[in-house]
């Protein structure tokens, strides 16, 4: 199939966004809100998994016109670590066999040349391995039976750009890859509905969770803009894990199937993402508090988590040491804290993971105002900044924040009353507490997610969905039965949904009207030059995002990349980034040669870009290397004349490729 389209007239292939005139905008939003609420109440939920998948795909398509990009352009849209992850999927599907492709990424010498690393373990590539297996299997079967799996056409681009071929369908690797991600994240809506229904005891609670998520979609996820990120694979399994855990906490009878499901969902959540461990730590802390107070029986807690076993098994002996219930709690809490720190220290030494940047390190840097080269590379990025006040305003406009604060207040009130009853040694009330522990658990998780989201903006992807789940409890008879006994339940819920929908539908409309078209001609020129003018074994260094693109599209060896958690990689990156310091050109050249670098991709913007005070590369280096603070920036020297230590072999409006000259 041949289809010629001018670049300036490309039209997104997804469903069109709603078109409304400015003067009718308010009436449109109100009518849309009413129709949305009415249909939702009748059907149970207005959105199923497939509709969510289409919604995500449409936003993604509208943003970059993905369906009409060439294979190279699609690869370039996967910036920073996204390109790194996708490169391994590409390696497996391009290999002669699946097993050979798997061996290649488990013995990878391209990503941190000349080191050989197990990329599957280092970069949590289990999703890429699974998706690549599915792709090879499906394409192999369809090819065997002669079934067409993709449609291709030519796209004529403006000015002097060459014509490109664009393909769409299951047979196109990039379309298959992002399609699987959207299907997985589309299933989250069904989970949210079931979760909210279970927690609140009514399907209307599930509906509120779903609508809150949609109305705050821009605050809840970024999968529609950055599909390959680890959170896109990991977060759906956290929702499943917390849903299963909530069922375990509520039910007095233990069911082995629930614990097996909890174990499986835990593994599925942890395997794709390095930050999953930190989130599970906050969960363990919440559960331990509940165990100490008495919300969870020792046998149930022991099955949920086997850490802190000594504390659990010796509970009765410890209790004899305390003269009161409160002192008993303090003893257990102190023992848990010391045990956690001790175990963390021992396991870090044994497993050799003390050199990894962890979420706790970033939070400590925030609280203690500590900064060095490594932490600044993280905290200077916008997604690792503090939560902005505008986020709270957006939460308020959709009524999400007021609803959650109201629910949290009544859960907190109930929890304090429960604790007071326990301290009074009321045996009957202590036993009664065990039936309602899931509410306190969700309050504690809400507090944990709020703290980390305030400190690190990126973590609001945990806070916002959890707020949507907690909002379902507005329909809980246990918390708000007193309100529904005075006013009709249907009237209150309908009024709340209408008020939420006014701003919520406006948010959705704003997302649907985002229209873009990806184009990065300077990087395309760079990649094409590298492909046709350098040897296959030529080694490259440069900015981490650019290195991921070079590795993905040219398969040239690189010495640094965006997955910054490893200590050796951080040391390499510091050497590579010294071109933006005040060190001498000779010193930088010599250290690059020690890393076997042949070409350095130099970007002038990195010399001057400053996201906020103290965050330009020169300012970071002045903090890290004060002894050279009086020297001129190496950037200026390399821009004026790179010789004799470097030679400029390629240059365009953004990039310069400097050949690293031999000593």
C-alpha positions as CSV (number, residue, x, y, z in Angstrom):
1,X,0.0,0.0,0.0
2,X,1.4,3.3,-1.0
3,X,0.3,6.5,0.6
4,X,2.0,9.9,0.1
5,X,1.5,12.5,2.8
6,X,3.1,15.9,3.1
7,X,4.7,16.4,6.5
8,X,2.9,19.6,7.2
9,X,-0.5,18.0,6.7
10,X,-0.3,14.8,8.7
11,X,-3.5,14.0,10.6
12,X,-3.4,11.8,13.7
13,X,-5.0,8.4,13.2
14,X,-6.7,8.3,16.6
15,X,-10.3,9.4,17.4
16,X,-10.7,13.1,16.9
17,X,-10.9,15.3,20.0
18,X,-14.2,17.1,20.8
19,X,-14.6,20.4,19.1
20,X,-16.5,23.1,20.9
21,X,-16.7,26.8,20.4
22,X,-15.4,29.1,23.2
23,X,-18.8,30.6,23.9
24,X,-20.4,27.2,24.4
25,X,-17.5,25.8,26.4
26,X,-19.1,26.1,29.9
27,X,-22.4,24.6,28.7
28,X,-20.5,21.8,26.9
29,X,-18.6,20.9,30.1
30,X,-21.7,20.9,32.3
31,X,-23.7,18.8,29.7
32,X,-20.7,16.4,29.3
33,X,-20.5,16.1,33.1
34,X,-24.2,15.3,33.4
35,X,-24.1,12.7,30.6
36,X,-20.9,11.2,32.0
37,X,-22.4,10.9,35.5
38,X,-25.7,9.6,34.3
39,X,-24.3,6.9,32.0
40,X,-21.8,5.9,34.7
41,X,-24.5,5.4,37.3
42,X,-26.6,3.3,34.9
43,X,-23.8,1.1,33.6
44,X,-21.7,0.8,36.8
45,X,-18.6,2.3,35.1
46,X,-18.2,4.4,32.0
47,X,-14.9,3.0,31.0
48,X,-13.7,-0.5,30.4
49,X,-10.1,-1.7,29.8
50,X,-10.3,-1.4,26.0
51,X,-11.6,2.1,26.2
52,X,-8.7,3.1,28.5
53,X,-6.2,1.5,26.1
54,X,-7.7,3.5,23.2
55,X,-7.6,6.7,25.3
56,X,-3.9,6.2,26.1
57,X,-3.1,5.3,22.5
58,X,-5.0,8.4,21.2
59,X,-3.1,10.8,23.6
60,X,0.2,9.2,22.5
61,X,-0.6,9.4,18.8
62,X,-1.9,13.0,19.1
63,X,1.3,14.1,20.9
64,X,3.8,12.9,18.3
65,X,1.9,11.4,15.3
66,X,3.6,8.1,16.0
67,X,1.7,6.2,13.2
68,X,3.4,8.3,10.5
69,X,7.0,8.3,11.7
70,X,9.8,6.2,10.3
71,X,11.4,3.5,12.4
72,X,14.3,5.8,13.1
73,X,12.0,8.7,14.2
74,X,10.1,6.3,16.4
75,X,13.3,5.2,18.1
76,X,14.3,8.9,18.6
77,X,11.0,9.5,20.4
78,X,12.2,7.0,23.1
79,X,14.5,9.5,24.8
80,X,16.8,9.0,27.8
81,X,16.4,5.6,29.5
82,X,13.4,4.8,27.3
83,X,15.7,4.3,24.4
84,X,18.0,2.2,26.4
85,X,15.2,-0.2,27.4
86,X,13.8,-0.4,23.9
87,X,17.2,-1.1,22.5
88,X,17.3,-4.5,24.3
89,X,13.8,-5.4,22.9
90,X,15.2,-4.6,19.5
91,X,18.3,-6.7,20.1
92,X,16.2,-9.8,20.9
93,X,13.8,-9.5,18.0
94,X,16.7,-8.8,15.5
95,X,18.8,-11.8,16.7
96,X,18.8,-15.0,14.7
97,X,16.9,-16.7,17.6
98,X,15.2,-15.7,20.8
99,X,17.8,-17.6,23.0
100,X,20.6,-16.0,21.1
101,X,19.1,-12.6,21.6
102,X,18.7,-13.3,25.3
103,X,22.3,-14.4,25.5
104,X,23.4,-11.2,23.8
105,X,21.7,-8.9,26.3
106,X,22.9,-11.0,29.2
107,X,26.4,-10.6,28.0
108,X,26.3,-7.0,26.8
109,X,29.5,-5.3,25.9
110,X,28.0,-2.3,24.0
111,X,26.4,-0.4,26.8
112,X,29.3,0.1,29.2
113,X,32.3,-0.6,26.9
114,X,34.5,-2.5,27.4
115,X,32.8,-4.1,30.4
116,X,30.5,-7.1,29.9
117,X,27.3,-6.8,31.9
118,X,24.1,-8.7,32.4
119,X,21.7,-6.1,31.1
120,X,18.6,-8.1,32.1
121,X,19.6,-8.0,35.8
122,X,21.1,-4.5,35.7
123,X,18.3,-2.7,34.0
124,X,15.3,-4.8,35.0
125,X,14.6,-5.9,31.5
126,X,12.2,-8.8,32.3
127,X,9.3,-7.0,30.5
128,X,11.4,-6.5,27.3
129,X,12.3,-10.2,27.3
130,X,8.7,-11.3,27.7
131,X,7.4,-8.8,25.0
132,X,10.2,-9.8,22.6
133,X,9.2,-13.5,23.0
134,X,5.6,-12.7,22.3
135,X,6.5,-10.6,19.3
136,X,8.8,-13.3,17.8
137,X,6.1,-15.9,18.4
138,X,3.2,-13.9,16.9
139,X,5.2,-12.7,13.9
140,X,6.6,-16.2,13.3
141,X,3.1,-17.8,13.3
142,X,1.6,-15.1,11.1
143,X,4.5,-15.3,8.6
144,X,4.1,-19.1,8.6
145,X,0.4,-18.8,7.5
146,X,1.0,-15.8,5.3
147,X,-1.0,-13.4,7.4
148,X,-0.3,-9.7,6.9
149,X,0.5,-8.0,10.3
150,X,1.5,-4.5,9.2
151,X,0.6,-1.9,6.6
152,X,3.3,0.4,5.2
153,X,3.3,3.6,3.2
154,X,5.7,6.3,2.1
155,X,5.6,9.7,3.7
156,X,7.0,12.7,1.8
157,X,8.6,15.2,4.2
158,X,9.0,18.9,3.7
159,X,12.0,20.9,2.4
160,X,15.1,18.8,1.7
161,X,14.2,15.8,4.0
162,X,14.3,12.4,2.4
163,X,11.1,10.3,1.9
164,X,10.5,7.8,4.7
165,X,8.6,4.6,5.0
166,X,6.1,4.3,7.9
167,X,4.5,1.0,9.1
168,X,1.6,0.3,11.5
169,X,0.2,-2.9,13.0
170,X,1.3,-5.8,15.1
171,X,4.2,-6.6,12.8
172,X,5.9,-3.3,13.5
173,X,8.1,-3.7,16.5
174,X,7.6,-0.2,18.0
175,X,3.8,-0.4,17.6
176,X,3.7,-3.9,19.1
177,X,5.9,-2.7,22.1
178,X,3.8,0.3,23.0
179,X,0.6,-1.5,22.3
180,X,1.4,-4.1,25.0
181,X,2.1,-1.3,27.5
182,X,-1.2,0.4,26.7
183,X,-3.1,-2.9,27.1
184,X,-1.5,-3.5,30.5
185,X,-2.2,0.0,31.7
186,X,-5.7,-0.2,30.3
187,X,-6.4,-3.1,32.7
188,X,-5.7,-0.8,35.6
189,X,-9.2,0.8,35.3
190,X,-10.9,-2.5,35.9
191,X,-8.7,-3.0,38.9
192,X,-9.5,0.5,40.2
193,X,-13.2,-0.2,39.9
194,X,-13.0,-3.5,41.7
195,X,-10.7,-2.0,44.3
196,X,-12.9,1.0,45.0
197,X,-16.0,-1.2,45.1
198,X,-14.4,-3.6,47.6
199,X,-13.1,-0.8,49.9
200,X,-16.3,1.2,50.0
201,X,-18.7,-1.6,49.9
202,X,-20.6,-0.2,46.9
203,X,-20.2,0.0,43.1
204,X,-20.6,3.8,43.3
205,X,-17.4,3.9,45.3
206,X,-15.7,2.1,42.4
207,X,-17.2,4.6,40.0
208,X,-15.8,7.5,42.1
209,X,-12.3,5.9,42.0
210,X,-12.4,5.5,38.2
211,X,-13.8,9.0,37.5
212,X,-11.3,10.6,40.0
213,X,-8.5,8.8,38.1
214,X,-9.7,10.0,34.7
215,X,-10.4,13.6,35.9
216,X,-6.8,13.8,37.3
217,X,-5.2,11.6,34.6
218,X,-2.4,14.1,33.9
219,X,-1.4,13.9,37.6
220,X,-1.8,10.1,38.0
221,X,0.4,8.7,35.2
222,X,2.7,9.6,32.3
223,X,2.5,6.3,30.5
224,X,0.8,8.1,27.5
225,X,3.9,10.3,27.1
226,X,6.7,7.9,28.1
227,X,5.5,4.2,27.6
228,X,8.8,2.4,28.0
229,X,9.6,3.7,31.6
230,X,9.8,1.0,34.3
231,X,6.8,2.4,36.1
232,X,4.6,1.6,33.1
233,X,5.2,-2.1,33.7
234,X,5.4,-2.1,37.4
235,X,2.6,0.1,38.8
236,X,-0.4,-2.0,37.5
237,X,0.9,-4.8,39.7
238,X,1.2,-2.6,42.8
239,X,-2.5,-1.8,42.4
240,X,-3.2,-5.5,42.2
241,X,-1.0,-6.2,45.2
242,X,-2.6,-3.6,47.4
243,X,-6.1,-4.8,46.4
244,X,-5.2,-8.4,47.4
245,X,-3.5,-7.1,50.6
246,X,-6.7,-5.1,51.5
247,X,-8.8,-8.3,51.1
248,X,-6.3,-10.1,53.4
249,X,-6.5,-7.4,56.0
250,X,-10.3,-7.3,56.0
251,X,-11.0,-11.1,56.1
252,X,-10.6,-12.8,59.4
253,X,-10.2,-16.2,57.8
254,X,-6.9,-16.8,56.1
255,X,-6.9,-18.2,52.5
256,X,-3.8,-19.7,51.1
257,X,-4.8,-18.5,47.6
258,X,-4.7,-14.9,48.7
259,X,-1.2,-15.2,50.0
260,X,0.0,-16.9,46.8
261,X,-1.6,-14.1,44.8
262,X,0.1,-11.5,47.1
263,X,3.5,-13.2,46.5
264,X,3.0,-13.3,42.7
265,X,1.9,-9.6,42.5
266,X,4.8,-8.6,44.8
267,X,7.3,-10.3,42.4
268,X,5.6,-8.8,39.3
269,X,5.8,-5.3,40.9
270,X,9.4,-5.6,42.0
271,X,11.0,-7.2,38.9
272,X,10.6,-4.3,36.4
273,X,11.5,-1.3,38.6
274,X,14.4,-0.5,40.9
275,X,12.3,1.9,43.1
276,X,9.7,-0.7,43.9
277,X,11.6,-1.8,47.0
278,X,11.2,1.6,48.6
279,X,7.5,1.6,48.1
280,X,7.2,-1.8,49.6
281,X,9.2,-0.6,52.6
282,X,6.6,2.1,53.3
283,X,4.0,-0.6,53.1
284,X,5.9,-2.8,55.5
285,X,6.2,0.2,57.9
286,X,2.4,0.7,57.7
287,X,1.7,-2.9,58.4
288,X,4.1,-3.0,61.3
289,X,2.4,-0.1,63.0
290,X,-0.9,-1.9,62.5
291,X,0.5,-5.1,64.0
292,X,1.9,-3.3,67.0
293,X,-1.4,-1.6,67.8
294,X,-3.4,-4.8,67.2
295,X,-5.1,-4.4,63.8
296,X,-3.4,-7.5,62.5
297,X,-3.1,-10.8,64.3
298,X,0.5,-12.1,64.6
299,X,-0.3,-15.2,62.5
300,X,-1.6,-13.0,59.6
301,X,1.3,-10.5,59.8
302,X,3.8,-13.4,59.9
303,X,2.4,-14.7,56.6
304,X,2.4,-11.3,55.0
305,X,6.0,-10.7,55.8
306,X,8.7,-12.9,57.3
307,X,11.1,-10.1,58.2
308,X,11.1,-9.1,61.8
309,X,10.3,-12.7,62.7
310,X,12.2,-12.4,66.0
311,X,9.9,-9.6,67.2
312,X,6.8,-11.5,66.2
313,X,7.7,-14.8,67.8
314,X,9.0,-13.2,71.0
315,X,6.0,-10.9,71.3
316,X,4.8,-12.4,74.6
317,X,8.3,-12.2,76.2
318,X,8.7,-8.6,75.1
319,X,5.3,-7.7,76.5
320,X,6.4,-8.8,80.0
321,X,9.1,-6.2,79.9
322,X,6.7,-3.3,79.4
323,X,4.7,-1.9,82.3
324,X,2.0,-0.6,80.0
325,X,0.6,-1.1,76.5
326,X,2.3,2.2,75.3
327,X,5.7,1.2,76.5
328,X,5.2,-2.2,74.8
329,X,4.5,-0.4,71.5
330,X,7.7,1.7,72.0
331,X,9.8,-1.3,72.6
332,X,8.5,-3.1,69.5
333,X,8.9,0.1,67.4
334,X,12.5,0.6,68.6
335,X,13.4,-3.0,67.9
336,X,11.9,-2.9,64.4
337,X,13.8,0.3,63.6
338,X,17.1,-1.0,64.8
339,X,16.6,-4.3,63.2
340,X,15.7,-2.7,59.9
341,X,18.9,-0.5,59.9
342,X,21.0,-3.5,61.0
343,X,19.6,-5.8,58.3
344,X,20.0,-3.1,55.7
345,X,23.7,-2.6,56.6
346,X,24.4,-6.3,56.6
347,X,22.6,-7.1,53.4
348,X,24.2,-4.2,51.6
349,X,27.7,-5.4,52.6
350,X,27.0,-9.0,51.7
351,X,25.3,-8.3,48.3
352,X,27.5,-5.3,47.4
353,X,24.6,-2.9,46.8
354,X,25.7,-0.1,49.0
355,X,27.0,1.8,46.0
356,X,23.5,2.2,44.4
357,X,21.6,5.5,44.5
358,X,18.3,4.7,46.3
359,X,15.1,6.7,46.8
360,X,16.0,7.1,50.5
361,X,19.3,8.8,49.4
362,X,17.4,11.3,47.4
363,X,14.9,12.0,50.1
364,X,17.7,12.4,52.6
365,X,19.4,14.9,50.3
366,X,16.1,16.8,50.2
367,X,15.6,16.9,53.9
368,X,19.2,17.5,55.0
369,X,19.9,19.9,52.1
370,X,22.9,17.7,51.2
371,X,24.1,17.9,47.6
372,X,27.0,16.5,45.6
373,X,27.5,15.8,41.9
374,X,25.5,12.6,41.9
375,X,22.5,13.9,43.8
376,X,22.4,17.1,41.9
377,X,22.1,15.3,38.5
378,X,18.9,13.8,40.0
379,X,17.4,16.6,42.0
380,X,18.1,19.2,39.3
381,X,15.8,17.3,36.9
382,X,12.2,18.7,37.0
383,X,10.7,15.3,37.8
384,X,12.8,15.1,41.0
385,X,11.9,18.6,42.1
386,X,9.6,19.4,45.0
387,X,5.9,19.1,44.3
388,X,4.6,22.4,42.9
389,X,1.7,24.3,44.5
390,X,-0.2,24.1,41.2
391,X,-0.6,20.4,41.7
392,X,-2.6,21.0,44.9
393,X,-4.7,23.5,43.1
394,X,-5.5,21.0,40.3
395,X,-6.4,18.4,43.0
396,X,-8.8,20.8,44.6
397,X,-10.5,21.9,41.4
398,X,-11.6,18.3,40.7
399,X,-12.7,17.9,44.4
400,X,-10.2,15.1,44.8
401,X,-8.2,16.8,47.6
402,X,-11.3,17.9,49.6
403,X,-12.8,14.4,49.4
404,X,-9.6,12.7,50.4
405,X,-9.0,15.1,53.3
406,X,-12.5,14.5,54.6
407,X,-12.1,10.7,54.4
408,X,-8.7,10.9,56.0
409,X,-10.0,13.0,58.8
410,X,-12.7,10.4,59.7
411,X,-10.3,7.5,59.4
412,X,-7.8,9.3,61.6
413,X,-10.5,10.0,64.1
414,X,-11.6,6.4,64.1
415,X,-8.0,5.2,64.5
416,X,-7.3,7.5,67.4
417,X,-10.5,6.3,69.1
418,X,-9.4,2.7,68.5
419,X,-5.9,3.3,70.0
420,X,-7.5,4.9,73.0
421,X,-9.7,1.9,73.5
422,X,-6.7,-0.5,73.2
423,X,-4.7,1.5,75.8
424,X,-7.7,1.2,78.2
425,X,-7.2,-2.7,77.9
426,X,-10.6,-3.4,76.6
427,X,-10.3,-7.0,75.3
428,X,-13.6,-6.9,73.4
429,X,-12.7,-3.7,71.5
430,X,-9.2,-5.0,70.8
431,X,-10.7,-8.1,69.0
432,X,-13.2,-5.8,67.2
433,X,-10.3,-3.8,65.8
434,X,-9.1,-6.7,63.7
435,X,-12.1,-6.4,61.4
436,X,-11.4,-2.9,60.3
437,X,-7.6,-2.6,59.8
438,X,-7.7,-1.9,56.1
439,X,-8.9,1.6,56.6
440,X,-5.9,2.5,58.8
441,X,-3.6,0.8,56.3
442,X,-4.8,3.1,53.5
443,X,-4.5,6.1,55.7
444,X,-0.9,5.3,56.5
445,X,-0.1,4.6,52.9
446,X,-1.7,7.9,52.0
447,X,0.6,9.7,54.5
448,X,3.7,7.9,53.1
449,X,2.8,8.7,49.5
450,X,2.1,12.3,50.3
451,X,5.5,12.8,52.0
452,X,7.5,11.3,49.2
453,X,5.4,13.1,46.5
454,X,6.0,16.4,48.2
455,X,9.8,15.7,48.3
456,X,10.0,14.2,44.8
457,X,7.5,15.3,42.2
458,X,7.8,12.1,40.1
459,X,6.4,10.1,43.0
460,X,3.0,11.7,42.7
461,X,2.3,8.8,40.3
462,X,1.8,6.8,43.6
463,X,0.0,9.5,45.5
464,X,-2.7,10.5,42.9
465,X,-4.0,7.0,42.2
466,X,-4.0,6.2,45.9
467,X,-6.0,9.4,46.5
468,X,-8.5,8.2,44.0
469,X,-8.8,4.8,45.8
470,X,-9.2,6.6,49.2
471,X,-11.9,8.9,47.7
472,X,-14.1,5.8,47.2
473,X,-14.5,5.6,50.9
474,X,-16.7,8.7,50.7
475,X,-19.4,6.1,49.9
476,X,-18.6,4.0,52.9
477,X,-21.5,3.5,55.3
478,X,-19.0,2.8,58.1
479,X,-17.4,6.2,57.8
480,X,-20.3,8.3,56.5
481,X,-23.4,6.4,57.5
482,X,-24.3,9.4,59.8
483,X,-24.4,11.7,56.7
484,X,-26.5,9.3,54.5
485,X,-29.0,8.9,57.3
486,X,-29.8,12.6,57.1
487,X,-29.6,13.1,53.4
488,X,-30.4,10.8,50.5
489,X,-27.3,8.9,49.4
490,X,-28.1,9.3,45.7
491,X,-28.5,13.1,45.9
492,X,-25.2,13.6,47.6
493,X,-23.2,11.3,45.3
494,X,-24.8,12.8,42.2
495,X,-24.0,16.3,43.3
496,X,-20.4,15.4,44.1
497,X,-19.9,13.7,40.7
498,X,-21.4,16.7,38.8
499,X,-19.1,19.1,40.6
500,X,-16.1,16.8,40.0
501,X,-17.0,16.4,36.4
502,X,-17.0,20.1,35.5
503,X,-13.3,20.6,36.0
504,X,-12.6,16.9,35.3
505,X,-14.1,17.0,31.8
506,X,-12.2,20.2,31.2
507,X,-9.0,18.4,32.1
508,X,-9.8,15.5,29.7
509,X,-10.7,17.9,26.9
510,X,-7.4,19.7,27.4
511,X,-5.6,16.4,27.1
512,X,-7.5,15.4,24.0
513,X,-6.6,18.7,22.3
514,X,-2.9,18.3,22.7
515,X,-1.6,18.0,19.2
516,X,2.0,17.6,18.2
517,X,4.3,16.1,15.6
518,X,7.7,14.7,16.5
519,X,10.7,16.0,14.6
520,X,14.3,16.1,15.6
521,X,16.3,16.8,12.5
522,X,19.6,17.6,14.3
523,X,19.6,14.2,16.0
524,X,18.6,12.4,12.9
525,X,21.6,14.0,11.1
526,X,23.9,13.0,13.9
527,X,22.7,9.4,13.8
528,X,22.9,9.1,10.1
529,X,26.4,10.6,10.1
530,X,27.5,8.1,12.8
531,X,26.0,5.2,10.8
532,X,27.8,6.0,7.6
533,X,31.1,7.7,8.7
534,X,32.3,5.7,11.7
535,X,33.4,2.1,12.3
536,X,31.0,-0.4,13.9
537,X,33.4,-0.7,16.9
538,X,33.9,3.1,17.4
539,X,33.3,4.0,21.0
540,X,31.1,7.0,21.9
541,X,30.7,9.2,25.0
542,X,28.5,12.2,25.8
543,X,25.3,13.3,27.5
544,X,23.4,10.3,28.9
545,X,20.1,10.9,26.9
546,X,22.0,11.2,23.6
547,X,24.1,8.0,24.4
548,X,20.9,6.0,24.7
549,X,19.7,7.1,21.3
550,X,23.1,6.4,19.7
551,X,23.2,2.9,21.2
552,X,19.6,2.2,20.1
553,X,19.8,3.5,16.5
554,X,23.5,2.9,15.6
555,X,24.5,-0.1,17.8
556,X,27.8,1.7,18.5
557,X,29.5,1.0,21.8
558,X,29.0,3.7,24.5
559,X,30.6,4.2,27.9
560,X,27.8,5.9,29.7
561,X,24.0,5.8,29.7
562,X,20.9,7.2,31.6
563,X,20.5,4.3,34.1
564,X,22.5,6.2,36.7
565,X,22.1,3.9,39.8
566,X,25.4,2.0,39.5
567,X,28.5,3.4,41.2
568,X,30.9,2.5,38.4
569,X,28.5,4.1,35.9
570,X,28.3,7.3,38.0
571,X,32.1,7.4,38.1
572,X,32.3,7.0,34.3
573,X,29.6,9.7,33.8
574,X,31.5,12.1,36.0
575,X,34.5,11.7,33.7
576,X,32.4,12.1,30.6
577,X,30.7,15.2,31.9
578,X,34.0,16.8,32.8
579,X,33.9,18.5,29.3
580,X,31.4,20.8,30.9
581,X,33.7,21.6,33.8
582,X,36.7,23.9,34.2
583,X,39.3,21.2,34.0
584,X,42.0,21.3,31.4
585,X,41.4,19.9,27.9
586,X,44.4,17.6,28.3
587,X,43.2,16.1,31.6
588,X,39.8,15.5,30.1
589,X,41.2,13.9,26.9
590,X,43.5,11.6,28.9
591,X,40.6,10.3,31.1
592,X,38.4,9.8,28.1
593,X,41.2,7.8,26.4
594,X,41.4,5.7,29.6
595,X,37.7,4.8,28.9
596,X,38.7,3.9,25.2
597,X,36.5,6.7,23.9
598,X,37.0,7.5,20.2
599,X,34.3,10.1,19.7
600,X,32.7,12.6,22.1
601,X,29.2,14.0,21.3
602,X,29.4,17.6,22.5
603,X,26.2,19.6,23.0
604,X,26.6,23.4,23.5
605,X,23.2,23.6,25.3
606,X,24.7,21.7,28.2
607,X,27.1,24.5,28.7
608,X,24.4,27.1,29.4
609,X,21.2,25.3,30.3
610,X,20.1,26.1,33.9
611,X,16.8,24.6,35.0
612,X,17.0,26.5,38.3
613,X,19.7,28.2,40.4
614,X,22.7,26.0,41.1
615,X,21.7,23.5,38.4
616,X,23.8,24.4,35.4
617,X,26.6,21.9,34.7
618,X,29.2,24.6,35.4
619,X,27.7,25.4,38.9
620,X,27.5,21.7,39.7
621,X,31.2,21.3,38.8
622,X,32.2,24.4,40.8
623,X,30.6,22.7,43.8
624,X,32.2,19.4,43.1
625,X,35.6,20.7,42.0
626,X,36.3,24.0,43.8
627,X,40.0,23.9,43.1
628,X,39.4,24.7,39.4
629,X,36.7,27.4,40.0
630,X,39.0,30.2,38.9
631,X,39.8,28.6,35.5
632,X,37.8,29.3,32.3
633,X,35.0,26.8,31.3
634,X,36.3,24.1,29.1
635,X,33.1,24.5,27.1
636,X,34.2,27.8,25.8
637,X,37.6,26.5,24.8
638,X,36.2,23.5,22.9
639,X,33.6,25.7,21.1
640,X,36.3,28.1,19.9
641,X,39.0,25.6,19.0
642,X,39.0,21.9,20.1
643,X,42.5,21.3,19.0
644,X,45.0,19.9,19.8
645,X,43.4,17.3,22.1
646,X,40.1,17.0,20.1
647,X,39.2,17.4,16.4
648,X,35.7,18.5,15.3
649,X,34.5,15.9,12.7
650,X,30.8,16.7,12.6
651,X,28.7,19.7,13.5
652,X,25.1,20.9,13.2
653,X,22.9,23.3,15.1
654,X,22.8,21.1,18.2
655,X,25.6,18.6,18.2
656,X,29.3,18.5,17.6
657,X,31.2,15.2,17.3
658,X,34.7,15.6,18.6
659,X,37.3,13.0,17.8
660,X,39.4,12.2,20.8
661,X,43.0,12.6,19.6
662,X,45.7,10.1,20.6
663,X,48.2,11.4,23.2
